[in-house]
Amino acid sequence: MSLLDIAPVIPVVVIDDLETAVPLARALVAGGLPAIEVTLRTPCALGAVERIAAEVPGATVGAGTVRTPADVSAAVKAGAAFLVSPGTTAGLADALHDSGVPFLPGVATASEALAMAERGLTELKFFPAEAAGGLPYLKALGGPLPDVRFCPTGGIRAATAPAYLALPNVGCVGGTWLTPADALARGDYARVEALAAEAAALR
């Protein structure tokens, strides 16, 4: 199954405390969102990927903010089942291709999308979605690039996700609203699960 078809929303999570990784992932999976992108923005991110992969049945955990070939290797070694990059250079694209796991290379322009399509890659991350043009931009790309599908991420909220998902060239969206900081600070994983259930029902 394509990464874009696992669920309507891929939670994009930043984990600062390794001990929150497993209960957070369990809450997201219980809510119906099994694909979880852990961003490589914190010292414990790779440890979180490893813990979730080992301890959360049903989770498809991936690594986001993958920027270098070294990130690719480290994420796969930690157990990442997929990789997501914010943008894509030629070297990074090669490393992603050679990783052996599914990946969503990041693009923000028509030229970047064409460069990936030339490589045979037609499932892409569109980032930063809102800042790069949002709904009108993605709708415009659908004309000249009908075979390319996107996971827009960046600035998308619960209120705007349905409009993105309604576009024929959008397979799913990435979102940070599923893991609000105040809920995590309180250990309120029931709220996370409830937000995940609402998101899972969008499709």
Secondary structure by P-SEA (a helix, b strand, c coil): cccccccccccccccccccaaaaaaaaaaaacccbbbbbccccaaaaaaaaaacccccccccccccccaaaaaaaaaacccbbbbccccaaaaaaaaaccbbbbbbbccaaaaaaaaaacccbbbcccccccccaaaaaaaccccccbbbbccccccccaaaaaaacccccbbbbcccccaaaaaacaaaaaaaaaaaaaacc
